[in-house]
């Protein structure tokens, strides 16, 4: 999915990941803003990779629940999602992500915030 959207990893740290994706006509909605699906997808991935960064060798994560609050129209040249871990447990990992719209030198605009739960599982499943 990330390849399809042209998304790229900008930062990877333990418990924090930043992903950016360009806003293109095929990822926009009828008014020209980035579609909420683009914001959701890169936010979910940023949160998921943040969780994965804290798991052990041979483990993966799956999103079991994710909620999004759309705060403003996603107007700009690209969206940037910053995922972070709020609490990492053995069975559940609570993650959050904020999504921003960027357009050149203009100040970035906070367009969405997300909260979700990830479940760690063995990679051999």
C-alpha angles and dihedrals in degrees: 000000000000091000091049091053094045089240123162136194110245100175136011121185131150104289095359133081131170122203128182129195130182119242105238132173091258091054094045131091129231095281094052097255121125109273116254087238090067091051091046094048098050091040091052091047093048091050092045095049089047088057092045090054089065099045126095130255112290094025131114132183135228128195109244096176136004130177125193131198112199106212105176141355111286099239117164148071096281144006123230122200123195115195124194138173119244097181131359117200133167095259105020133034118195112210136179134196135191121203123206133189116223129193118177114288094343116113111269116254124224103231105165145010125199138194125190151152125243126195120212117221138171113273092227093067 
